[in-house]
Every structure is written in structure tokens, then in C-alpha cells.
Amino acid sequence: MPLYIRDEDVADLARKVRSLTKARTITDAVRSALKHEVERATVEGPRSARLGRAKAMIAALGPSDPDFDMRRFRDEIWGG
């Protein structure tokens, strides 16, 4: 089944990928980009799973300090 790119922005992106990756054709570039995206999404998992892992890491840090002053902290770090 042929893939027709009718959106000029998408076509520009496909040409850029072809140029950057030195793909032989735009079709090869799109194939490679789509495979890469499928692999990335498979490894990272669904957004809900990634969010769950992030929340677990935050929870492992322990309770937050309700009196923490981010502005003062930032100024101390950056000499403000």
C-alpha cells in the first residue's frame, strides 16, 4: 500500500530525516524513523506506566517540606 504525504511540513521532515540519516530514499528514511519510534514507544511503555514510575521515584524521596522556599533555594544556588 503506498504512503502519500500530502502535508508539506511532514514532507519537509521526511526530507530532513533522509538527509540527516543519509537514507537512500525518502521511503527508507520514513521506514527507519517509524521503526525507531515503534522501538522507543515499546521500550518506554505507555505514558501512564512512565508516569507511574516517575511518581514512585518521587514517593521514594520521602515527604516534602511544606516550608521549603524554592525562590530562596534557587537564589542560593545561583548567587541571586
Sequence and secondary structure as in RCSB ss.txt:
>XXXX:A:sequence
MPLYIRDEDVADLARKVRSLTKARTITDAVRSALKHEVERATVEGPRSARLGRAKAMIAALGPSDPDFDMRRFRD
EIWGG
>XXXX:A:secstr
       HHHHHHHHHHHHHHT SSHHHHHHHHHHHHHHHHHHH  HHHHHHHHHHHHHHT    TT  HHHHHH
HHHT 
